[in-house]
């Protein structure tokens, strides 16, 4: 089969799931012809370096290990030859991890000759369609498919059975600062919270708000109100703008630092006042905390 036809066939298969790429859901007693099952020592198996899943839930692995202990491993791994007589897992790393947790010494596997690019694509598709990834891992998997395989957002949506907007929304998460990405990865803040933070075009404000979400357990609705209030401060109000560029720069820096509107009003004798705006009790509490105020102060 010409290479172009083979590639087209493989990409069409993506929309049908991992099973169209590899026959991993057939029962163990099915004949695999040239892809016959081998029982490999768990010590010979290596994790996939292209694994998109950064975090393996201990609870999820524990549940899977109990199922494997009770019913056995009813689905073989897909592996490819590696160096020193070992094998790299292409599909089934969660099963391998869970099986070794309950003491399995040998595991059923299908050995295939698979290129690096095919291994990456299969690993991504397996995770995206078989087991929910956290939003950050999903976003990075989409990004890899786009950059490594040249998919457009629309093409990728068709291949994995998602809406185009779903792809775009996940990829937008990658624009967030790294600390917020890690909050999303470890489920400290939700994807809905993260998407709301994207409406704020200031990194310091995003970081302050993400910390607030975690500490105060803000709902998405509460966060949306705070973000809207922050954006409202940017509405043009010429009569409140200082004419001094240095004062204007400081005003802007303080606004970003406190994630709210700050106005500096100077008089000709260099006295004046500093105005800090808030639009809810929640935001007021946040500002007091940000300014170092504690209720137990005497």
C-alpha positions as CSV (number, residue, x, y, z in Angstrom):
1,X,0.0,0.0,0.0
2,X,1.4,3.4,-0.9
3,X,2.6,5.4,2.1
4,X,0.1,8.3,1.5
5,X,-2.8,5.9,1.4
6,X,-1.6,4.2,4.6
7,X,-1.4,7.5,6.4
8,X,-4.8,8.6,5.2
9,X,-6.2,5.3,6.4
10,X,-4.6,5.7,9.8
11,X,-5.9,9.2,10.3
12,X,-9.4,8.2,9.3
13,X,-9.2,5.4,11.9
14,X,-8.5,8.0,14.6
15,X,-12.1,9.1,14.5
16,X,-13.2,5.5,15.2
17,X,-11.0,5.3,18.3
18,X,-7.9,3.4,19.2
19,X,-9.5,0.1,18.2
20,X,-9.2,1.1,14.6
21,X,-5.5,1.5,15.0
22,X,-4.8,-1.5,17.1
23,X,-7.0,-4.6,18.0
24,X,-6.6,-4.2,21.7
25,X,-10.1,-5.0,22.8
26,X,-10.3,-8.5,21.4
27,X,-10.5,-11.3,24.1
28,X,-7.3,-13.1,24.9
29,X,-8.4,-16.4,23.3
30,X,-8.8,-14.7,19.9
31,X,-6.2,-15.5,17.3
32,X,-3.9,-12.6,16.5
33,X,-2.0,-14.3,13.6
34,X,1.3,-12.4,13.3
35,X,0.4,-10.3,16.3
36,X,0.1,-13.3,18.7
37,X,0.2,-12.7,22.4
38,X,3.4,-13.1,24.4
39,X,3.7,-13.2,28.1
40,X,6.5,-10.8,29.1
41,X,8.1,-10.3,32.5
42,X,7.0,-7.0,34.0
43,X,10.7,-6.2,34.6
44,X,11.2,-6.1,30.8
45,X,8.5,-3.5,30.3
46,X,9.3,0.3,30.1
47,X,6.9,3.2,30.3
48,X,6.1,5.1,27.2
49,X,8.3,8.3,27.0
50,X,5.5,9.9,24.9
51,X,2.9,9.2,27.6
52,X,0.7,12.4,27.8
53,X,-0.6,11.5,31.2
54,X,1.6,13.3,33.7
55,X,-0.5,12.4,36.8
56,X,-1.7,8.9,37.5
57,X,-4.5,9.0,40.1
58,X,-3.6,6.7,43.0
59,X,-7.3,6.1,43.7
60,X,-7.9,5.2,40.0
61,X,-4.9,2.9,39.9
62,X,-6.1,1.2,43.2
63,X,-9.5,0.6,41.7
64,X,-8.0,-0.8,38.5
65,X,-5.6,-3.0,40.5
66,X,-8.4,-4.5,42.5
67,X,-10.3,-5.3,39.3
68,X,-7.2,-6.9,37.8
69,X,-6.6,-8.9,40.9
70,X,-10.1,-10.2,40.8
71,X,-10.6,-10.8,37.1
72,X,-7.1,-10.9,35.7
73,X,-5.7,-8.8,32.9
74,X,-8.3,-9.5,30.2
75,X,-6.7,-7.0,27.7
76,X,-3.1,-7.3,26.5
77,X,-0.7,-4.5,26.4
78,X,0.7,-3.2,23.1
79,X,4.5,-3.0,23.2
80,X,7.4,-2.4,20.8
81,X,11.0,-3.7,21.0
82,X,13.4,-1.5,22.9
83,X,17.1,-1.9,23.7
84,X,18.7,-4.6,25.9
85,X,15.9,-7.0,25.2
86,X,13.3,-4.8,26.8
87,X,9.9,-3.5,25.5
88,X,8.4,-0.1,25.5
89,X,4.7,0.1,26.3
90,X,2.7,1.8,23.5
91,X,-0.7,1.3,24.9
92,X,-1.8,0.0,28.4
93,X,0.6,1.8,30.8
94,X,-2.2,2.2,33.4
95,X,-2.9,-1.6,33.2
96,X,0.8,-2.3,33.6
97,X,1.1,0.0,36.7
98,X,-2.0,-1.4,38.3
99,X,-1.0,-5.1,37.6
100,X,2.5,-4.6,39.1
101,X,0.8,-3.1,42.2
102,X,-0.8,-6.4,42.9
103,X,2.2,-8.5,42.2
104,X,1.8,-9.6,38.6
105,X,5.2,-10.9,37.4
106,X,4.2,-11.6,33.7
107,X,1.8,-9.7,31.5
108,X,0.1,-10.5,28.2
109,X,1.4,-8.3,25.4
110,X,1.3,-7.9,21.6
111,X,4.7,-7.0,20.2
112,X,4.5,-4.6,17.2
113,X,7.1,-2.8,15.2
114,X,5.9,0.8,15.6
115,X,7.8,4.0,14.8
116,X,8.3,6.8,17.3
117,X,5.6,9.0,15.6
118,X,3.1,6.1,15.6
119,X,3.8,5.3,19.2
120,X,3.2,8.9,20.2
121,X,-0.1,9.1,18.2
122,X,-1.4,5.8,19.7
123,X,-0.5,6.9,23.2
124,X,-2.3,10.2,22.8
125,X,-5.4,8.6,21.2
126,X,-5.6,5.9,23.9
127,X,-5.6,8.5,26.7
128,X,-7.9,10.9,24.9
129,X,-10.6,8.4,24.1
130,X,-10.3,5.7,26.7
131,X,-9.7,7.5,30.0
132,X,-10.3,11.1,30.9
133,X,-7.2,13.1,31.2
134,X,-7.0,16.2,33.4
135,X,-7.6,19.3,31.4
136,X,-3.9,20.3,31.3
137,X,-2.8,16.9,30.1
138,X,-5.6,17.0,27.5
139,X,-4.5,20.4,26.3
140,X,-0.9,19.3,25.9
141,X,-2.0,16.1,24.1
142,X,-4.0,18.2,21.6
143,X,-1.1,20.6,21.2
144,X,1.2,17.7,20.5
145,X,-1.2,16.2,17.9
146,X,-1.4,19.6,16.2
147,X,2.4,20.3,16.2
148,X,3.6,16.8,15.6
149,X,1.0,15.6,13.1
150,X,0.0,18.9,11.5
151,X,-3.7,18.7,12.4
152,X,-5.9,21.8,12.2
153,X,-8.3,22.3,15.1
154,X,-11.2,21.3,12.8
155,X,-9.4,18.2,11.6
156,X,-8.4,17.1,15.0
157,X,-12.0,17.6,16.3
158,X,-13.2,15.3,13.6
159,X,-10.5,12.7,14.2
160,X,-11.3,12.3,17.9
161,X,-15.0,13.0,17.8
162,X,-15.0,16.4,19.6
163,X,-16.4,19.8,18.7
164,X,-13.9,22.3,17.3
165,X,-14.6,24.7,20.1
166,X,-13.7,21.9,22.6
167,X,-10.2,21.7,21.0
168,X,-9.8,25.5,21.0
169,X,-10.9,25.9,24.6
170,X,-8.4,23.3,25.8
171,X,-5.5,24.7,23.8
172,X,-6.2,28.2,25.3
173,X,-5.3,26.8,28.7
174,X,-1.7,26.6,27.5
175,X,-1.6,30.4,27.5
176,X,-1.9,30.5,31.3
177,X,1.2,31.0,33.6
178,X,2.9,27.8,34.6
179,X,1.8,27.9,38.3
180,X,-1.9,28.1,37.2
181,X,-1.3,25.2,34.7
182,X,-0.1,23.1,37.6
183,X,-3.1,24.0,39.7
184,X,-5.3,22.8,36.8
185,X,-3.2,19.6,36.3
186,X,-3.6,18.6,40.0
187,X,-7.2,19.6,40.1
188,X,-6.7,22.5,42.6
189,X,-8.8,24.7,40.2
190,X,-11.2,23.6,37.6
191,X,-11.1,24.2,33.9
192,X,-14.0,26.6,34.2
193,X,-12.0,28.6,36.7
194,X,-9.0,28.6,34.4
195,X,-11.0,29.7,31.4
196,X,-12.4,32.6,33.4
197,X,-8.9,33.7,34.4
198,X,-8.0,33.8,30.7
199,X,-10.3,36.9,30.5
200,X,-7.7,38.8,32.7
201,X,-4.8,40.1,30.6
202,X,-2.4,40.5,33.5
203,X,-0.3,37.7,34.8
204,X,0.0,39.1,38.3
205,X,-3.7,39.5,38.6
206,X,-4.2,35.9,37.2
207,X,-1.8,34.5,39.8
208,X,-3.4,36.5,42.7
209,X,-6.9,35.3,41.6
210,X,-5.8,31.7,41.3
211,X,-4.5,31.7,44.8
212,X,-7.7,33.3,46.0
213,X,-9.7,30.5,44.2
214,X,-7.9,27.9,46.2
215,X,-7.8,29.6,49.5
216,X,-11.4,30.9,49.5
217,X,-12.9,28.0,47.4
218,X,-14.4,30.6,45.1
219,X,-17.2,29.3,42.8
220,X,-16.9,30.1,39.1
221,X,-19.7,32.6,39.4
222,X,-17.9,34.4,42.2
223,X,-14.7,34.5,40.2
224,X,-16.6,35.8,37.1
225,X,-17.9,38.7,39.2
226,X,-14.4,39.6,40.5
227,X,-13.0,39.3,37.0
228,X,-15.7,41.5,35.6
229,X,-15.1,44.1,38.3
230,X,-11.4,44.0,37.4
231,X,-12.2,44.6,33.8
232,X,-14.6,47.4,34.6
233,X,-11.8,49.5,36.1
234,X,-10.3,49.7,32.7
235,X,-13.3,51.5,31.3
236,X,-12.3,54.9,30.1
237,X,-12.9,57.6,32.6
238,X,-10.9,60.6,31.4
239,X,-11.7,62.8,34.5
240,X,-10.0,60.3,36.8
241,X,-6.8,59.8,34.8
242,X,-3.7,61.5,36.2
243,X,-1.8,63.7,33.8
244,X,1.6,62.8,35.3
245,X,3.0,59.8,33.4
246,X,5.0,58.6,36.4
247,X,1.9,58.6,38.5
248,X,0.0,56.9,35.8
249,X,2.6,54.1,35.6
250,X,2.5,53.6,39.3
251,X,-1.2,53.6,39.3
252,X,-1.2,50.9,36.6
253,X,1.3,48.8,38.5
254,X,-0.7,49.0,41.7
255,X,-3.8,48.0,39.9
256,X,-2.1,45.0,38.5
257,X,-0.6,44.1,41.9
258,X,-3.9,44.3,43.7
259,X,-6.0,43.0,40.8
260,X,-8.5,45.9,41.2
261,X,-8.8,49.6,40.2
262,X,-6.3,51.9,42.0
263,X,-6.4,55.7,41.6
264,X,-3.7,58.1,42.9
265,X,-4.9,61.7,43.4
266,X,-2.2,64.2,44.0
267,X,-2.6,67.8,45.0
268,X,-0.2,70.6,44.0
269,X,1.4,70.5,47.4
270,X,2.3,66.8,46.8
271,X,-0.4,65.6,49.3
272,X,-3.2,63.5,48.1
273,X,-5.0,60.2,48.5
274,X,-4.8,56.6,47.3
275,X,-8.1,55.1,46.2
276,X,-8.5,51.3,46.0
277,X,-11.8,50.1,44.5
278,X,-13.8,47.0,45.4
279,X,-17.1,45.8,44.2
280,X,-18.1,43.0,46.5
281,X,-17.6,41.8,50.1
282,X,-15.4,39.0,48.8
283,X,-13.2,41.3,46.9
284,X,-13.0,43.6,49.9
285,X,-11.8,40.7,52.1
286,X,-9.2,39.8,49.4
287,X,-7.8,43.3,49.3
288,X,-7.6,43.5,53.1
289,X,-5.7,40.2,53.1
290,X,-3.5,41.4,50.2
291,X,-2.6,44.6,52.2
292,X,-1.6,42.5,55.2
293,X,-4.6,43.2,57.4
294,X,-5.6,40.5,59.8
295,X,-8.7,40.5,62.0
296,X,-6.7,39.6,65.1
297,X,-4.7,42.8,64.8
298,X,-5.0,44.7,68.1
